Structure formats: C-alpha cells, structure tokens
Amino acid sequence: MLTTNQQLNNDSISRKKSSLFRWSTAFASVLLTASILTPAFTAPTAAWAEEVTDNVQQQAAAPYALTDSLQVEVKSLLNEKTNDGTRLAAVIRVKSQGTKAVKFPDLDLRVTTTDGQEYTLQASVLNAHVIRSQTVEELNYYVAVDRNDVFGLTELTWYSVDWYAYPKKETVQLSIPVSGISWNGQLSVPQNPADNRSWGEPFVLPAAIDSPIRYTPVSVSKDFGPDGPINNIVLLAENPSDGSHTVPDFTLDGKAEPGASNKLVFNGKRVEQGPIELEPKAKKYIHYTIPTDKDTVLNSFNVLTTETFQQVDAKGQVSAISYNVGRYNIQLPSGNGISAEFAEAPVYEAETAFHFDSISNAIDPNLSISLVEFHKYLNEGEGYQTAIAKYMLTNNGDIPVPLPVYQTKLLSQQGQKYNGTRQAAAASEIMPHSSYVISYSYNLPSDLEDNQMVVSFSDGKTAGVTGSSLGAYKVSFQASDPTASEMSFYPFNVKLNTWTLNAQTYGSTTSPITYTYRLMMDLDIVRNEKVTVDQNFAKLRLELIDPTGKQIGTKDLPFTGTNRIISGKQFIKFDNLRTDEQEYPLTIHMYEVIATPTGEAKRLVGILKQ
C-alpha cells in the first residue's frame, strides 16, 4: 500500500503529465489562431490605442482555436462561496471563422481547481448549438459544488468523450489556463493589479465584452433619501470610435471597511433606464446610486457585469440563475471628495456669469447665470438659519429660452451639504435680451458661522437624487445691516427717507373699542428695468412687534401688480391686531419674503423703532 506522500507524488506526476499534454495542445491552438484571427478578436487599432494612453489598459482576452473553424475566449469566470457551497460558472464567447454555419461540437467543459479536482460545468439550455459564419455567440456554463473551503481555478478544458467505448474514452480538445482571472464574490477584488484603479483613472470594459467606450469617475457625493444615506457616483462615458455604440449593462457595488455596520458591500444601480446610445466621439454622463447604512463610509466600488445561466428544473420549467462578475475595483477619494470639492472650487466674482460644464445640455448656450444676492439670516425662535440666493438668468439670444430647472446646494467648510429650494413658482421662459431673477433658499444650522460656502450646481433633469454636476464656486455671504436706510430686493433698491407710526382708536358707547395702527413711509424705489419680475417675486413684509417681543400684526406689500409699493409717501394700515389695548413703544421688523415649495423663507432687511 502506498503511503500518503507516495500517493500525493504519483498524483502530482499524473497532473503534470496531463497539464503538459494540455499545454502543448493549447500552444498549438494559439499558433493556429494567430493565422486565422479576424479583426473582431484583434487588439485595438493604433488610433484607439492613442485614445487610451492615459493609464487605460485594454484587457486582452486571448482567443483559442477549439476546432478549425471555431475560436473561443473566456468572457467571465466565477468561483463564489455561498451558504450552500460554491458556485462555479463560465461564459465563453465562440466565433465562427468559416464560410458557413458550424455545429458546436458535443464536448464536456470542465474546470480544474488548485487542489487538482475537476468539475464538469452544465451547459445552459439556451446555449446555441449552431454558430453562423462570422458571428459571435456566448455560451453559459454553471455548476454548484458542495464545498465550503477556499480554492482557486487553474484550467478550463474541453473534453471529447466517447461514451460507446469501454471504458469510456476521453480526449482533450482544448485546455485554457485561467489562473488569476476568476471572480470570487462580492467581498473580493480583481486579482490582476492592473484592474485596481485610483479615482479619476479611466477604464474600458474587458475586450471580451467588445465595447470601445471609455469611462472616467468624475463625481461622488452623498445625499439622504427617505430610507437613509445614498451615495451618488457619476461616470463620464466617451465613445472614441467612428461608429455608434450602446453602453453595456454594468453596475457598481460600494465597499466599506468593517465598522459600526456588519455589512461591507452595498449594491448600486444605474439611474438612467433603457439603452444609452453614444454617437461617434460623443460624451455622456452616467449616474449610479448606492444606498448604505447610517454612518457607513465607502472607500471603493467594484465595476460588475451581470451574467445569466438558464436551467430546467424537475418540472420542466426554465429558471434563471444570475450572478455578477467584477471587472475593476476603483478607490474613492478620501472623504468621498467633500474636502477636495471645497478646496478646489474657484472663488466667484460678484455678478459675473458662472462657467458650467460644456458637456451638459442643461443650460442653454445663449443663457448666462449670475449671482446677484446672497444673504444669511437667523430665524428667531425657529432654531435654524436661512440663506437666500438670487440668481439672475440672462437670455443673450434672439429667441425665447425655457427657464432651466437646475438644482443647487451649499457646501460648508466642514463638508456638510444643504439643498436649495427654488421659489414656488416661476416664469416658463425668458424673452430675448432680457433677464429674470429666481430665488433659492437654504436651511442652515443655527450654529453655522461660515461666512463663505461653496454653491454647487447640478442638472435637475437627471432622474435620481442628484444630477450631473455643472460647476461649483466659493461664494461669500453679503453683509446685511437692518438699521441702514437702504435695502436691496434685487432688482429693486429701496431707500426709506422718513416714517411715522400712529395709533387709531375706533368705538362708541354702543360698540367695543378697537385699535389700529397706520404707518406712513416715504420711499425712493429704483428698479433695474432690464430685469423681469412677475407676481411670484418676493414681497416686503412688515411685522408689528409689541414691547414684549410679541407679533401683533403683519402686512405684505408686493413689488408688482396694481397694489405694489411705489416711490413717495404711502400709508399702510395694520388691521386684525392680536391685542385689545393700545401698545407703546412698538417696533416694526421689515422682511423680504419668498414663497418656496416647503414654506416661506424670509430675510430681515430693516428694523424701525419708536
């Protein structure tokens, strides 16, 4: 009886002989392949190679000759542990080099493991049996094995089996080395170091996927949806070829370090639905969202493609088994790019036009956007501050331009982001050679003391939590003095010359006594006539405050319409007072009030004291 070591040595010798035979067969196949390889399987052209010189390495999937007229290459290889064992799967691309349709030979496909075990893969019921001339078919194979230990894969081998011989005769038709190319599940990373990329480094999908489109990670941000944090990743897709191409289906999975959550991988999905077609030399943003648990910080994401294996169950019903295969692991910037976003944003020059991303079509090229007012005010008794930004949109063209629906956010130096809320109603279009003012409000923490923030713009047309980034600028809050006699309500400038507040008493022996107050204001109002406003524009609100600080009356004064405030003396009567006695001294708070979908936003512009 052989000892354990003798048995292992004999097994090793047998495997080496078998491996040598398969290697020689594979080598002969490579020589044959080199002479009959068609352009579909060749390396990228010189022109395309020049396009991807900036750190993009095309993954070459080596083709092998299975027969005189059929070539094969490995598109995907899976070796994934599950709770029930291990899933092994392979997707093989087959191309016919002949001049007529060829039947795919009846062969067994087996995978060899690092410990010498060999498993036969089951063919999908939807695998093609005939390969038409000069076409490519994908064949899917799968098997689940009852193993929970860790092992690798070394070879894929096609066997021709003569079942009528006794004992049955097996002949190696082709063997392909596959060490280091299998995907080992969502917790793994690509085994090829070239497939582990830094943020901002472009990549193309493997050659076996047959797509020339190049992808570059350009933006990452975090938002909070109804169910928790959502990480938003934007890729720039570029088609460098001279033909149109559809973006292949792939997804992103976020990966986190062990921490408060036991979950380390978070599945993402593409925001854009349906096929994405890229014309020659075209560029387009693609958006992905990755929901995570609270306090989870992602440090990288995997780029994965999905494969599907079809099988027939015991009842004769066809069922599908889907799995993902990782292609790249891409590191996220430190802090998800928040600190870098603030540091890299340029300082905005007051009342100049913002420069936006030229790839996006969110902003009409004839439209310029500038910031004309940016104020911050602490809402007394509300526990938060309100920042109000007014953007002037100018149509420099000769035809009306639709009002763009863009989103804005404020980014603090500490990395917190605050969504902007657009005014409740706005015009639908901007007339030629005219301007329109639109307001956004931002709710900020009461203890936020930053005098400078980054305002970032994104495409509001994109379906998802955030759209495509258009640009970001550092902007400083404007100083506001509520005791000054001049107040800005761009495009209106209001100067208060004089004012008086008088009490009036009404009543008789037969009716109760009531009190009202009449305010006289002498105003000078100057307006920029080139800027259009409508009935949705901000209003001037007057709040009557008693000596205890309680509000006892209000009055809203519009800047547009028949009852608008005008230059000169005007009298405002406070009715429906919340008091049944005459008060003195009184204070009048003057606010700019803007209606938003989430309520009113107001800014203190003046204080009048008796």
Phi, psi and omega per residue, in radians:
M1 nan 2.381 -3.128
L2 -1.301 2.537 3.023
T3 -1.316 2.947 3.138
T4 -1.037 -0.775 -3.130
N5 -1.120 -0.708 3.119
Q6 -1.101 -0.713 3.139
Q7 -1.089 -0.765 3.119
L8 -1.086 -0.713 3.135
N9 -1.107 -0.756 3.118
N10 -1.098 -0.738 3.108
D11 -1.067 -0.721 -3.133
S12 -1.101 -0.730 -3.141
I13 -1.107 -0.735 3.142
S14 -1.090 -0.747 -3.132
R15 -1.150 -0.649 3.136
K16 -1.138 -0.708 3.110
K17 -1.108 -0.793 3.125
S18 -1.087 -0.729 -3.135
S19 -1.133 -0.693 3.128
L20 -1.091 -0.730 3.117
F21 -1.103 -0.782 -3.133
R22 -1.168 -0.633 -3.132
W23 -1.139 -0.720 3.127
S24 -1.146 -0.648 3.084
T25 -1.125 -0.767 3.130
A26 -1.097 -0.691 -3.111
F27 -1.136 -0.729 3.085
A28 -1.102 -0.624 3.130
S29 -1.140 -0.694 3.133
V30 -1.087 -0.740 3.122
L31 -1.091 -0.722 3.102
L32 -1.126 -0.708 -3.112
T33 -1.103 -0.699 -3.073
A34 -1.047 -0.531 -3.095
S35 -1.451 -0.359 -3.057
I36 -2.081 0.143 -3.076
L37 -1.124 2.334 3.124
T38 -1.666 2.908 -3.116
P39 -1.015 -0.479 -3.107
A40 -1.095 -0.403 -3.107
F41 -1.942 0.089 -3.116
T42 -1.405 2.949 3.087
A43 -1.186 2.826 3.128
P44 -1.012 2.647 3.126
T45 -1.154 2.886 -3.131
A46 -1.078 -0.660 -3.141
A47 -1.101 -0.771 3.127
W48 -1.200 -0.604 3.119
A49 -1.071 -0.642 3.097
E50 -1.160 -0.564 -3.124
E51 -1.171 -0.469 -3.027
V52 -1.969 0.403 -3.125
T53 -1.164 -0.398 -3.090
D54 -1.404 1.333 3.020
N55 1.167 0.223 3.078
V56 -1.681 2.159 3.131
Q57 -2.022 2.003 3.110
Q58 -1.205 2.213 3.118
Q59 -1.343 2.072 -3.106
A60 -1.563 2.018 3.063
A61 -1.625 1.932 -3.032
A62 -1.218 2.241 3.058
P63 -1.503 2.584 3.120
Y64 -2.252 2.582 3.123
A65 -1.491 2.007 3.074
L66 -1.465 -0.716 3.017
T67 -2.394 -3.058 3.135
D68 -1.109 -0.428 -3.050
S69 -2.112 -0.001 -3.122
L70 -2.149 2.293 3.053
Q71 -2.026 2.568 -3.111
V72 -2.289 2.650 2.996
E73 -2.593 2.690 -3.100
V74 -1.509 2.100 3.051
K75 -1.559 -0.806 -3.096
S76 -2.487 2.563 3.097
L77 -2.503 2.182 -3.056
L78 -2.038 2.400 3.027
N79 -2.491 1.473 -2.935
E80 -2.099 2.218 3.048
K81 -1.368 2.435 3.069
T82 -2.285 3.133 3.103
N83 -1.160 -0.370 -3.086
D84 -1.811 0.052 -3.114
G85 2.474 -2.357 -3.110
T86 -2.328 2.355 3.088
R87 -1.746 2.204 3.071
L88 -2.027 2.300 -3.117
A89 -2.627 2.673 3.097
A90 -2.531 2.498 3.005
V91 -2.066 2.144 -3.072
I92 -2.003 2.250 3.031
R93 -1.605 2.256 -3.104
V94 -2.113 2.283 3.102
K95 -2.158 2.378 3.071
S96 -1.563 2.194 3.111
Q97 -1.710 -0.076 -3.073
G98 -1.402 -3.066 -3.119
T99 -1.747 0.016 3.108
K100 -2.564 2.933 -3.126
A101 -1.071 2.503 -3.087
V102 -2.209 2.357 3.068
K103 -1.342 2.324 3.098
F104 -1.252 2.262 -3.054
P105 -1.126 2.660 3.131
D106 -1.430 1.624 -3.057
L107 -2.208 2.644 2.964
D108 -1.551 2.360 3.025
L109 -1.874 2.144 -3.092
R110 -2.199 2.627 3.115
V111 -2.021 2.388 3.139
T112 -1.836 2.358 -3.126
T113 -1.664 2.943 -3.125
T114 -1.134 -0.368 3.099
D115 -1.696 0.266 3.017
G116 1.539 -0.017 3.119
Q117 -1.322 2.629 -3.137
E118 -2.245 2.283 -3.105
Y119 -2.181 2.366 3.095
T120 -1.492 2.243 3.134
L121 -1.566 2.377 3.130
Q122 -1.445 2.394 3.128
A123 -1.410 2.495 3.083
S124 -1.154 2.533 3.140
V125 -1.163 -0.307 3.141
L126 -1.696 0.094 3.095
N127 -1.080 2.457 3.110
A128 -1.216 2.496 3.090
H129 -1.780 -0.359 3.135
V130 -2.227 2.307 3.129
I131 -1.869 2.062 -3.142
R132 -1.260 2.758 -3.072
S133 -1.033 2.320 3.049
Q134 1.017 0.549 3.069
T135 -2.110 2.883 -3.131
V136 -2.087 2.316 3.050
E137 -2.138 2.586 3.061
E138 -1.865 2.215 3.136
L139 -1.926 2.297 -3.085
N140 -1.874 2.421 3.136
Y141 -2.358 2.622 -3.035
Y142 -2.779 2.599 2.968
V143 -2.760 2.495 3.030
A144 -1.871 2.211 -3.118
V145 -2.015 2.611 -3.088
D146 -1.526 1.268 3.109
R147 -2.432 2.373 3.110
N148 -1.996 0.004 3.122
D149 -1.472 2.967 -3.119
V150 -1.671 2.271 3.090
F151 -2.630 2.801 3.111
G152 -1.885 3.052 3.110
L153 -2.011 2.412 -3.065
T154 -2.020 -0.631 -3.046
E155 -2.544 2.595 2.881
L156 -1.946 2.250 -3.042
T157 -2.306 2.299 3.013
W158 -1.669 2.200 3.133
Y159 -1.966 2.376 2.927
S160 -1.656 2.079 -3.042
V161 -1.947 2.165 3.051
D162 -1.672 1.723 -3.073
W163 -1.323 -0.249 -3.081
Y164 -1.563 -0.252 3.061
A165 -1.394 2.675 3.087
Y166 -2.281 2.078 -0.097
P167 -1.205 2.840 -3.091
K168 -0.983 2.559 -3.097
K169 -1.882 2.248 3.138
E170 -2.034 2.264 3.129
T171 -2.165 2.307 3.111
V172 -1.276 2.080 3.086
Q173 -1.502 -0.717 -3.136
L174 -2.858 2.450 3.059
S175 -2.237 2.340 -3.113
I176 -2.114 2.242 3.058
P177 -1.264 2.332 -3.095
V178 -2.285 0.295 -3.136
S179 -1.041 2.273 3.041
G180 1.439 0.100 -3.122
I181 -1.971 -0.046 -3.119
S182 -1.393 2.661 3.046
W183 -1.728 2.210 -2.983
N184 -1.823 0.390 3.077
G185 1.929 3.003 -2.978
Q186 -1.173 -0.373 3.131
L187 -1.469 -0.158 -3.080
S188 -1.526 3.039 3.025
V189 -2.231 2.759 3.121
P190 -0.955 2.423 -3.095
Q191 -1.353 -0.365 3.101
N192 -1.459 2.091 -3.116
P193 -0.976 -0.508 -3.134
A194 -1.190 -0.300 -3.128
D195 -1.600 0.074 3.054
N196 -1.835 1.952 -2.925
R197 -1.999 2.759 3.048
S198 -1.558 2.819 3.103
W199 -1.080 2.380 3.127
G200 1.490 -0.088 3.139
E201 -1.490 2.177 -3.078
P202 -1.239 2.770 3.103
F203 -2.609 2.744 2.975
V204 -2.129 2.664 3.106
L205 -1.232 2.768 -3.070
P206 -0.934 2.671 -3.072
A207 -1.040 -0.522 -3.125
A208 -1.151 -0.344 3.086
I209 -1.430 -0.271 2.979
D210 1.045 0.946 3.089
S211 -2.413 2.236 -3.126
P212 -1.485 -0.049 -2.996
I213 -1.157 2.357 3.131
R214 -1.827 2.466 -3.089
Y215 -2.158 2.402 3.108
T216 -2.271 2.147 3.040
P217 -1.182 2.161 -3.057
V218 -2.108 -0.361 -3.046
S219 -2.684 2.446 3.023
V220 -2.458 2.380 3.128
S221 -2.636 2.905 -3.139
K222 -2.195 2.352 3.059
D223 -2.244 3.045 3.136
F224 -2.180 1.998 3.107
G225 -1.655 -3.044 -3.125
P226 -1.046 -0.500 -3.075
D227 -1.833 0.122 3.093
G228 2.269 -2.915 -3.088
P229 -1.133 2.546 3.084
I230 -2.324 2.133 3.074
N231 -1.590 2.285 -3.103
N232 -1.951 2.144 -3.137
I233 -2.096 2.303 -3.127
V234 -2.027 2.240 3.052
L235 -1.942 2.454 3.017
L236 -1.651 2.031 3.124
A237 -1.711 2.275 -3.122
E238 -2.223 2.349 3.078
N239 -1.845 1.760 -3.085
P240 -1.449 -0.078 -3.029
S241 -1.481 3.100 3.136
D242 -1.679 0.131 3.113
G243 -2.215 2.828 3.107
S244 -1.340 2.528 3.131
H245 -2.464 2.545 3.073
T246 -1.639 2.375 3.115
V247 -1.145 2.131 3.129
P248 -1.090 2.709 3.086
D249 -1.305 2.069 2.995
F250 -2.577 2.825 -3.101
T251 -2.317 3.034 3.128
L252 -2.155 2.413 3.014
D253 -2.060 2.225 3.099
G254 -1.430 2.537 -3.140
K255 -2.161 2.419 -3.117
A256 -2.204 2.744 3.035
E257 -1.344 2.682 3.070
P258 -0.987 2.380 -3.108
G259 -2.833 -2.393 -3.110
A260 -1.103 -0.571 -3.135
S261 -1.725 2.470 3.077
N262 -1.359 -0.246 -3.121
K263 -1.444 2.272 -3.073
L264 -1.944 -0.324 -3.109
V265 -2.168 2.341 -3.109
F266 -2.217 2.171 -3.061
N267 -1.331 2.376 3.085
G268 -1.915 3.030 3.086
K269 -2.601 2.700 3.132
R270 -1.395 2.414 -3.127
V271 -1.303 -0.785 -3.119
E272 -1.181 2.280 3.129
Q273 -1.742 2.563 3.100
G274 1.435 3.069 -3.114
P275 -1.124 2.526 3.049
I276 -2.010 1.979 -3.095
E277 -1.745 2.297 3.092
L278 -1.997 2.117 3.070
E279 -1.246 2.892 3.121
P280 -0.953 2.308 3.112
K281 1.149 0.181 -3.079
A282 -1.444 2.770 3.093
K283 -2.269 2.578 -3.129
K284 -2.748 2.523 3.077
Y285 -1.500 2.464 3.053
I286 -2.128 2.345 -3.011
H287 -1.980 2.436 3.094
Y288 -2.267 2.507 3.053
T289 -2.075 2.394 3.131
I290 -2.236 1.746 3.073
P291 -1.207 2.490 3.126
T292 -2.329 3.024 3.034
D293 -1.371 2.902 3.093
K294 -1.084 2.444 3.097
D295 1.191 0.160 3.085
T296 -1.405 2.343 3.082
V297 -2.081 2.006 3.116
L298 -1.341 2.480 3.084
N299 -2.016 -0.208 3.099
S300 -2.848 3.000 3.011
F301 -2.483 2.599 3.078
N302 -1.688 2.454 2.990
V303 -1.670 2.122 -3.039
L304 -2.260 2.527 2.971
T305 -1.923 2.694 -3.064
T306 -1.849 2.352 3.055
E307 -2.068 2.686 -3.112
T308 -2.329 2.243 3.089
F309 -1.912 2.291 -3.130
Q310 -1.852 2.312 3.125
Q311 -2.397 2.869 3.121
V312 -1.879 2.226 -3.130
D313 -1.481 -3.066 -3.065
A314 -1.108 -0.414 -3.136
K315 -1.613 0.083 3.136
G316 1.440 0.156 3.129
Q317 -1.563 2.425 3.113
V318 -1.438 2.230 3.092
S319 -2.180 2.730 -3.067
A320 -1.987 2.477 3.023
I321 -2.088 2.012 3.141
S322 -1.827 2.580 3.097
Y323 -2.662 2.734 3.129
N324 -1.819 2.587 3.082
V325 -2.186 2.150 -3.108
G326 -1.315 2.445 3.123
R327 -1.951 -0.713 -3.130
Y328 -2.490 2.660 2.888
N329 -2.040 2.205 -3.040
I330 -2.115 2.180 -3.139
Q331 -1.284 2.378 3.045
L332 -1.453 2.646 3.090
P333 -1.125 2.688 -3.125
S334 -1.010 2.284 -3.135
G335 1.221 0.389 -3.123
N336 1.010 0.457 3.028
G337 1.415 0.054 -3.052
I338 -1.174 -0.865 -3.126
S339 -1.086 -0.732 3.134
A340 -1.121 -0.645 -3.130
E341 -1.089 -0.721 3.129
F342 -1.220 -0.787 -3.068
A343 -1.148 -0.626 -3.034
E344 -1.507 -0.229 -3.109
A345 -1.184 2.279 3.113
P346 -1.274 2.784 3.115
V347 -1.401 2.287 -3.112
Y348 -1.384 2.376 3.059
E349 -1.623 2.191 -2.994
A350 -0.922 2.331 3.031
E351 1.100 0.288 3.004
T352 -1.675 2.812 -3.106
A353 -1.315 2.413 3.019
F354 -1.213 2.570 3.039
H355 -1.796 2.118 -3.063
F356 -1.894 2.889 3.137
D357 -1.036 2.207 -3.069
S358 -1.296 -0.321 -3.122
I359 -1.272 -0.650 -3.100
S360 -1.273 2.539 3.067
N361 -1.846 0.351 -3.105
A362 -1.185 -0.594 -3.102
I363 -1.922 2.158 3.116
D364 -1.037 2.385 -3.114
P365 -1.057 -0.388 3.103
N366 -1.498 0.006 -3.067
L367 -1.878 2.286 3.051
S368 -2.028 2.530 -3.111
I369 -2.176 2.274 3.095
S370 -2.341 2.791 3.123
L371 -1.737 2.152 -3.065
V372 -1.911 -0.378 3.059
E373 -2.584 2.487 3.128
F374 -2.636 1.756 -3.049
H375 -2.160 2.743 3.081
K376 -2.286 2.414 -3.109
Y377 -2.520 2.398 3.087
L378 -1.476 2.087 3.123
N379 -1.375 1.952 -3.073
E380 -1.114 2.246 3.100
G381 1.378 -0.045 -3.105
E382 -1.728 -0.309 3.099
G383 1.413 0.194 3.100
Y384 -2.641 2.857 3.081
Q385 -1.780 2.754 3.064
T386 -2.139 2.229 2.996
A387 -1.832 2.363 3.132
I388 -2.148 2.177 3.105
A389 -2.047 2.328 3.059
K390 -1.941 2.185 -3.132
Y391 -1.912 2.301 3.101
M392 -1.756 2.148 3.139
L393 -1.858 2.133 -3.066
T394 -2.037 2.206 3.088
N395 -1.597 1.905 -3.118
N396 -1.607 0.013 -3.103
G397 -1.615 -2.987 -3.076
D398 -1.861 0.042 3.099
I399 -2.289 2.744 3.110
P400 -1.048 2.564 -3.129
V401 -2.121 2.275 3.095
P402 -1.069 2.524 3.096
L403 -1.195 2.085 -3.093
P404 -1.228 2.566 3.088
V405 -1.789 1.574 3.120
Y406 -1.926 2.747 3.118
Q407 -1.878 2.602 3.087
T408 -2.300 2.641 3.053
K409 -2.436 2.686 2.999
L410 -1.854 2.382 3.113
L411 -2.050 2.148 3.128
S412 -1.469 2.934 3.114
Q413 -1.129 -0.428 3.135
Q414 -1.448 -0.100 3.087
G415 1.741 0.003 3.118
Q416 -1.372 2.531 3.138
K417 -2.043 2.497 -3.104
Y418 -2.302 2.128 -3.089
N419 -1.254 2.496 3.057
G420 -1.581 2.497 3.097
T421 -1.978 2.103 -3.101
R422 -1.313 2.634 3.122
Q423 -0.947 2.648 -2.934
A424 -1.056 -0.636 -3.108
A425 -2.421 2.621 -3.123
A426 -2.662 2.884 3.109
A427 -1.160 2.766 -3.133
S428 -1.516 -0.449 -3.125
E429 -2.644 2.847 -3.131
I430 -2.001 2.248 -3.095
M431 -1.265 2.766 -3.122
P432 -1.034 2.478 3.058
H433 0.943 0.690 3.067
S434 -2.445 2.944 -3.104
S435 -2.172 2.753 3.140
Y436 -2.434 2.405 -3.121
V437 -1.830 2.262 3.094
I438 -2.251 2.468 -3.023
S439 -1.926 2.528 3.018
Y440 -2.205 2.446 3.097
S441 -2.045 2.641 -3.099
Y442 -2.357 2.219 3.051
N443 -1.547 2.157 -3.072
L444 -2.089 2.685 3.070
P445 -1.045 2.580 -3.105
S446 -1.150 -0.418 -3.101
D447 -1.671 0.115 3.116
L448 -1.294 2.081 -3.078
E449 -1.899 0.081 -3.113
D450 -1.054 2.288 3.048
N451 -1.660 -0.155 3.122
Q452 -2.341 2.358 3.120
M453 -2.403 2.858 3.052
V454 -1.697 2.206 3.020
V455 -1.743 2.153 -3.124
S456 -1.987 2.495 -3.123
F457 -1.951 2.499 3.060
S458 -2.459 2.813 -3.097
D459 -1.331 1.955 -3.134
G460 -1.290 -0.115 -3.131
K461 -1.376 -0.426 -3.069
T462 -1.215 2.266 3.139
A463 -1.321 2.019 -3.130
G464 2.706 -3.076 -3.111
V465 -1.204 -0.765 3.055
T466 -2.234 2.742 3.104
G467 -1.774 -2.844 3.100
S468 -1.230 2.396 3.107
S469 -1.220 2.297 3.127
L470 -1.787 -0.500 -3.110
G471 2.833 2.874 -3.140
A472 -2.596 2.449 -3.092
Y473 -2.442 2.561 2.986
K474 -1.404 2.264 -3.108
V475 -2.313 2.377 3.119
S476 -1.714 2.487 3.088
F477 -1.183 2.500 3.071
Q478 -1.412 2.470 3.097
A479 -1.221 2.472 -3.134
S480 -2.238 2.205 -3.133
D481 -2.030 1.782 -3.099
P482 -1.190 -0.129 3.123
T483 -1.649 -0.114 -3.111
A484 -1.275 2.677 -3.125
S485 -1.444 -0.279 3.138
E486 -1.876 2.397 -3.100
M487 -2.282 2.439 -3.134
S488 -1.837 2.206 3.006
F489 -2.241 1.072 -2.940
Y490 -0.744 2.285 0.159
P491 -1.577 0.340 3.110
F492 -1.791 2.416 3.003
N493 -2.068 2.151 -3.028
V494 -1.996 2.217 3.061
K495 -2.011 2.211 3.122
L496 -1.668 2.000 -3.127
N497 -1.458 -1.017 3.120
T498 -2.504 2.844 3.074
W499 -2.729 2.679 3.023
T500 -2.506 2.615 3.118
L501 -2.244 2.118 -3.112
N502 -2.136 2.537 3.065
A503 -1.602 2.537 3.089
Q504 -2.252 2.415 -3.094
T505 -2.037 2.362 3.101
Y506 -2.216 2.550 3.091
G507 2.628 2.989 3.135
S508 -2.658 -3.046 -3.135
T509 -1.208 -0.331 -3.099
T510 -1.846 -0.068 -3.123
S511 -2.366 2.664 -3.120
P512 -1.175 2.691 3.119
I513 -1.403 2.335 3.069
T514 -2.184 2.749 -3.101
Y515 -2.166 2.471 2.988
T516 -2.375 2.876 3.103
Y517 -2.225 2.438 3.115
R518 -2.070 2.185 -3.139
L519 -1.828 2.258 3.020
M520 -1.892 2.220 3.068
M521 -2.205 2.367 3.031
D522 -1.852 1.963 -2.995
L523 -2.093 2.601 2.903
D524 -2.023 2.058 -3.091
I525 -2.032 2.141 3.111
V526 -2.031 2.306 -3.100
R527 -2.159 2.488 2.992
N528 -1.360 1.885 -2.994
E529 -1.195 -0.318 -3.107
K530 -1.437 -0.129 -3.097
V531 -1.810 2.217 -3.097
T532 -1.555 2.388 2.987
V533 -2.288 2.823 3.134
D534 -2.334 -2.943 -3.084
Q535 -1.166 -0.214 3.122
N536 -1.555 0.030 -3.125
F537 -1.182 2.822 -3.134
A538 -1.007 2.715 3.101
K539 -2.053 2.769 3.007
L540 -1.623 2.085 3.127
R541 -1.882 2.328 3.079
L542 -1.913 2.164 3.118
E543 -2.007 2.197 -3.138
L544 -1.595 2.116 -3.034
I545 -2.029 2.275 3.135
D546 -1.451 3.067 -3.077
P547 -1.052 -0.394 3.130
T548 -1.515 -0.027 -3.111
G549 1.588 0.093 -3.123
K550 -1.531 2.422 3.091
Q551 -1.377 2.216 -3.101
I552 -2.023 -0.067 3.125
G553 -3.043 2.650 3.113
T554 -2.413 2.800 3.061
K555 -2.664 2.254 3.112
D556 -1.792 2.303 -3.123
L557 -2.100 2.006 -3.136
P558 -1.372 2.775 3.053
F559 -1.671 -0.159 -3.136
T560 -2.248 2.876 3.103
G561 1.629 -3.121 -3.061
T562 -1.239 -0.507 -3.104
N563 -1.776 0.431 -3.087
R564 -1.237 2.752 3.065
I565 -1.325 2.549 -3.073
I566 -2.353 2.999 3.080
S567 -1.199 2.609 3.134
G568 1.835 -2.976 -3.135
K569 -1.400 2.430 3.045
Q570 -2.573 2.655 -3.040
F571 -2.049 2.269 -3.125
I572 -2.068 2.201 -3.121
K573 -1.837 2.241 3.087
F574 -1.616 1.958 3.100
D575 -1.878 3.034 3.074
N576 0.912 0.895 -3.134
L577 -1.227 2.590 3.094
R578 -1.625 0.871 3.125
T579 -2.745 2.685 3.103
D580 -2.050 0.343 3.079
E581 -2.574 2.841 -3.111
Q582 -1.388 2.347 -3.100
E583 -1.937 2.602 3.047
Y584 -2.867 2.439 -0.093
P585 -1.427 2.725 3.127
L586 -1.958 2.717 3.095
T587 -2.162 2.468 3.089
I588 -1.975 2.097 3.020
H589 -1.674 2.284 -3.135
M590 -1.896 2.191 -3.083
Y591 -2.175 2.609 2.852
E592 -1.617 2.165 -3.050
V593 -2.054 2.265 3.140
I594 -2.192 2.278 3.105
A595 -1.456 2.247 3.097
T596 -2.169 2.881 3.125
P597 -1.046 -0.398 -3.124
T598 -1.774 0.142 3.136
G599 2.235 -2.988 -3.114
E600 -1.527 2.452 2.995
A601 -1.989 2.357 -3.085
K602 -2.359 2.649 -3.124
R603 -2.283 2.240 3.120
L604 -1.247 2.168 -3.124
V605 -2.054 -0.304 -3.120
G606 -2.863 2.674 3.083
I607 -2.319 2.180 3.110
L608 -2.014 2.166 -3.119
K609 -2.064 2.397 3.074
Q610 -1.275 nan nan
